[in-house]
Amino acid sequence: MFFEYAKEPATRRFLLIVSSMVLILSIIVVLAHGDRLLLGDPLKLNNDDVKYIHSAKVLLHEGTLVYNSGDEPSAFIMPGITLILSGFMAVFGDEHGVTAFRIFQSILQALCIFPVYYLARYTFNHRVAVITTLLAALYLPDYFTAGSVLTEGSYRIIILVLLCAMIAALHSKKTGWYIGVGALTAAAAYFKPQASLFPCMMLFLWLAYRYSWKEIIRFTFTILAAYIVLLLPWWIRNYMTFGHFILFTSSAGSPFLLGARIKYQLPPPGFFAAYPQYDPQTIFMGSDGEAVAKGLDILKYGLVHEPLKYIYHYTIGRFQSLYFVPFYLHDIFSIQKPVVEMIQKAMITGGLVGIVWAFLRKIGKPLLPVLLALVYFTAIHLPFVAMSRYGYPMAPFFMLFAGYTIHQVMMIIQNIRKKNKGVDKHVENTGYHSSL
């Protein structure tokens, strides 16, 4: 299906032009800004990007995966970005390897244009796909991401291609595509483990397209087998290193505990009276298991004593934190963050309007894949820390629905103009004109 779109000369030419422009602009950002886009200090190791660079250097030179652990092995993060970054360092050296990695991310940003177009066209039509593609090409946070040293660039394109593979598998019923779904899910998990349950959304698609239970069971095991095979090296490494099974990381509790904070404040004073075992100075410290217990206690207290505040925090507040704030932590092309924030809010609002509009027009089953992606990746972040960095990979899906809104408004304007021209022509033909 998607390959059929690329056979159209005009479509292929359009995508190549847009992706080339994105690549050129991304490389310009990388070369012009360089290390100024780093969020942390390489000497202090006080942010994720500089920690990833340090982790890649240690992996390359000492063969140990470390993160927040000094020289000791760590399972604090998934190893995806560290493996890729260390590979570029092995070829280009420690310093130039980081630049090469950024250029690699620029290539990924340019390649994202293709699945964005394909998903928009599958969901709606060619015109909406063109509008969505142009919105994606102009989206400034992408250019910051290209120049950063973070997981978001690699993770986002995997999610986009994974959704394309799910659609292709759904319609073709070919085992190869379902193996691809499992493999891409494992690839995404090597960057962010929360992607692991995304293929569960296939159940809704299978039911909508009337798959038999025999087919559902067969393809479920196909996806699971491919996923397990690719995650085995990580599980074996963790068992051999730490002596016990670690599914993903040993840090899942911390985001859950930090997610219980409202506006980065401590729990209410009454919480510490109700739970005297906790201290305001150390409440957000401790091991993974302790963090989960603390987070649950804060949540239970909040839902009992301030239910509306905590329900808002875990629903609308989370949604706003994920999507209404752009992942734009450094100015690009001298465009300041307040401007990008206005654009972000307009895009998300337009996307939400587009979702409602599409439902009212009863677009049908082609809406399901993108909607299920939005529902899943929103819901999976609700219990944890919600920030623009985690919502960033979903931006293309909001662009898709914002593109649909723009298209519908353009169609309304076009129809109004046609009607006005028709009225003018009728007046001219009848010879009628008003007089003062």
N, C-alpha and C positions, 0 to 999 in steps of 0.2 A: 504493500500500500504506500508506504513512505517513499520507496524507491521510484514509484510511478510519478510522484510529484517532480522528482529530480530529472526526469526524462523530458520535461517541458523546457525548451530552450530559454524562454523568457524568464521562467522561474529560476532556472539554474543560473542565468546571468545576474539576476537580481540578488540572489543569495551570495554569489561570489563577490559582487561589488560591495555589498554591505559588510560581509565578513572580513573582506580585505581592509576596509576602512576601520573597522573595530580593531583589527590586528595592528595596523599602523599606529593608531592613536594609543593603544595599550602599550606598545613598545616605546613610544615617545614618553609616556608617563613613567615607565620603568627607568629609562635612561636619564630622564630629566630629574626625577625625584630621588631615585636610589634609596639609600638607607634612611633618608628623611621620612619615609613612610613607615619605618619601624615604630612600634608602639612602646617598646621597652628599651632598656639600656643593655648592650651586650656584656658589659662588665658586671652589672648588678643582677642580670637575669630576672627582671621584674615584670615580664609579660610573656604571653604565650609565644609570640613570634621569635624572640631571642632565645627562649627556652628550646624551641624546635631546632633552631640553628645549632645551639650547643649540643642538643641530643644527637643531631645528625653527625656532628664532628666526632663525638665520643663513639658512636656506632661505627663510623668509618675507620677510626684509628685504633680503637680498642675492642671493637666487636661486641659492645654491651649497650643494650637499650636502656637509657636512663631518662628520668624526668622527675624533677623535684626530689631527687634521691642521691645527690652528690655523684659519687662514682659507682654506687650500687645499682643493680638491676631494678627496673621499675615496671609495673603494670598499671601505672596511673593513667596513661593515655593509650589509645589504639595507635599502631605503628605506621599507618599509611604515609603521612607526610614526612616522617623521619626517614623511612626507606627511600622515598623518591628524592628527597633533598640530599641524602648521603650519596645517592647514585650520581647526581649532578656534581657533587663535590669530588667524587672519585674521578670523574672525567675532566673537570675544569679547575679543580683546586678548591680550597675552602672558600676563598673570597669570591672568585668568579663563578663558582658553583651556585651561589645564592642568586647572582644576576641571571645565570642561565635558567634557574628555576623560575624566576619571575618572567622571563621571556616565554618559558614553557606555559606558564599560567596565562600569558597574553594569547598564546595559540589556543588554549582551551576556551578563553572568552570568545574568540572569533568563531570557534567551532560550535559554541552554544547557539549561534544564530540559526543553525540548521534544525536542531530538534525543536527550538522555539517556534519556527515557522511551521514545521510539520504538525506539531501538537495543535497550534491555532487553526490550521487548515482542516485537520481531522475533526476538531470540535465544531468549527463554524464553516468558513469558506476562505477562498483565496484573498478577498479584500481584507477581511479581518486579520488574516495571517500577515499580510503586508504591513498593516498598521501596527500589529503587535511586534513584528520584527524591527520596525523603525523605532518603536518605543524602547525595545531592548538595546538597540545600538546607541541610543542617546542616554541610557541609564548611567548616571555618573558613579554610583557606588561600585559598578563593575570595574571601573578603571582604577579605583582605589584597591579593590580586591586583587587585580592583576599585579599591582606593584607591592602588595603585602606578602608576608611569609606566613600564611595561615591556611587552614584546611578548606575554607569555603569555596575556593575556585575549583579544586579537583572534585570536591563533594557534589557541588551543584551540577556539573555536567554529567556525573554518574547518575544522579537522580533523574535528570531530563532524559538521558538515553535509556535508563531503566524503565521509565514510563512508556517510552516509545516501544521498547521490547515487549512490555506487558500487552500493549495494544496489538502488536503484530502477532504475538502468541495467541491472544484471544481469538483473532479472526482466522488465523491459519491452522490452529490446532496442531502445529508441528512441534515435536519433542525438542528439536534443536533450539527453538525460540524459548521454550520453558527452561532449558538448561541455561540459556543466556540470562533469563530472569534471575535464576538462582546465583549465577556467577556475578552478575552486576550488584545484586543485593549484598553478597559477601564483600565485593569491592567497596561498596558504600560503607559497610560496617567497619572496614579497616580504617575509616576516617571518623565515622560517627555511628556507634552501635545502635542508636535509636532508629536507624533505617531498617533494622533486621526484620521487623514484623510488617513492613509495608506490603509485601506480597499477599498478606492476609486479605487485603482489599480485593484480590482476585476473586474471592468467594462471591462477592456481590456482583462482579462482572460475569462470572460463570452462571450465576442464577439468572441474571438479566438476559443472557444469551442462551439460556436453556441447555446448558451442559448436562450430560447425564452424570449420575453419581459415580459411575465407573470412571468416566473421564476426569472428574474432579479429584478423585482419590489418586489416580495415576499421575496427573500433572502436579498434584501437591507433593508427592514423593519425589518427583523429578526435580522440582525446585529445591526441596529440602536436601536432596542428595548432593546437588551441585554446590549448595551453600556450605554444607558440612565439609566437603572435600577441601574447599578453599580456606575454611577457617581452621582446619586441623593443624597446620603449622603453628598458628598462634597458640592454640590450646596445648600442644605438645611442649612448646617453648616455655609456657607458663608453669606447666606441671613439673618439667625438669628443673626449672629455675627456683620455684617457690615450694615445691613439694605438695601442692594441692591444685585442684581444678579451678581456673578462673575463666568464666564465660567470656567476659569482655575486658573490663578494667576493675581496679580496686578503688575507684573514686566515685561510684554512682551515688553514694549517700550524700556527699558534699553538695552537689547541685540541688538535691531535694531539700536539705536543711536551709541552704541559702535562699531557696525559692519561697520559704516560709516568711522571709523578711518583707515587710511592707514599707516601701520607700526607703529601703536600706536601714531601717530603724530596728532597735531591739524590741523584743516582745513587750506587751504592756507590763507595768510594774506588778500587777496582780498575778501575772504568770509565775514570777519568781517566788511569790508567797505560796502559790499553789504547788509549785515544784521546787522546794528548797534545795534539792540536790544539784540544781543548776546555778551557775554564777554568771552575772552579766559580762564579766571579763573573759570568760572561757566558753560561753554558750555555743559559739560558732567554731570551736576547735574540737579535735578528737578524731578517732578512727572512723572508718566507713560505717560499721555497724552502729556505733554510738551516734553518728550523724543522722541516720535514719530514725532512731528512737527519739532523738531530740526534735527532729522535724515533725514527727507524728504527735508528740506532746504539744508542741506549739500550735499545730493545726487543730487538735482536739480542743484546746483551751479557747482558741479564737472562734471556732464554730459555735461553742457554747455561750461565750460572753459577748462576742461581737460578730454575730453570724452574717449580717449584711455586708459588713466591711470585708470579711474574709471571702465570702462568696463572690463579691465584686472583684477582689484581688485575683482570685483564681479563674475568673472568666473574662469579663470585659477588660479588666486591667492587664491580664496576661496578653490578650489579643492586641491591645494597643502597644504594649511593650515589644511584642514580636514584630509587628508590621507597620505601625504608624511612624516609627523612628527609623530613618535610613541608616544602613551600615556604612557610614561615611565619617571616618575618624580623622581624616586629613583632607584639606582643601586640594582639589584637582582643578587645573586650568584657572586658578584664582577664584573659583566659585565657592562661596562660603556655605557652611552647613545650614543656616536658616533658610536659604533659597532652596537647597535640596530637600529640606524638611517640608516645605510647602508643596514641592513637586511630589514628594512621597505620599503625603496625605491626599493629594488630588488623585494620584494613581490608585491608591488603596480604595478610596471612596468610589472612584469610577469602576473599579473591579467589583466592589460589592453591589453597586447599581447594576452592573452587567450580569451578575449572578441572578439577581431577582428578575431582571428583564428577560433573561433567557428562560427562566422557569415559567414566567407569565406567557411567553410565546411557545412554551412546550417544545423546546428544541429536541428533547429525546435522549436516547441512550448515548450518543457521542459525548454528552456532557459528563458522563459518569467518571471516566478515568481522571480528569483534572480535578473534578470536585472531590473525589475520594482522596486524592493526593493532598489537597488543602485540608480536608477534614482530619486525615490521619496525622499529618505533620503538625497541625495545630494542637490536636488532642494529646499527642505524645509529649508535648512540651509543657502542658498545663501544670503538671505536678512539680516541675523543676524551675530553675531560673529561666526567666523569659527575657530575652534581649534581642536587639536588632540583628546581632550576629547569627542567632539561631533562626530568625525569620527570613534572613536574606535569601536562602536557596529557594524560597517559595515566591519570590518577587516575579519571576516570569509568568506564573499562573495568574497573579493579579493583573499583570500587563495584558494577558490574553483576554480576560473579561473586560478590562478597561478598553482594549481595542474593539471589543464588540460594542461597548457603549458608544464609543466615538463613531463607529460605523453606523449604528442605528440613528444617532443624531444627524449624521451627514445625510442619511436616506430621508429623514423627515424634512430637513431643509430642502433637499432636492425635490421632494414631492410638492412642498409648498411653492417652490419656484415654478414648477411645471403647471400647477393649478393657476398661479397668478398669470403666467404666460397664456394659458388657455382662456382666462377671463378677458385679458387684454385683446387677444385675437378675436374673441367673440364680439367684444364691443366695437372693434375696428370693422368687422364684417357686417354688423348690423347698422353701423353708422351712428350709433348712439353716443352722445357725449353730454356731460353735465354742463350747465351754465350757471353763472353766479347771478 
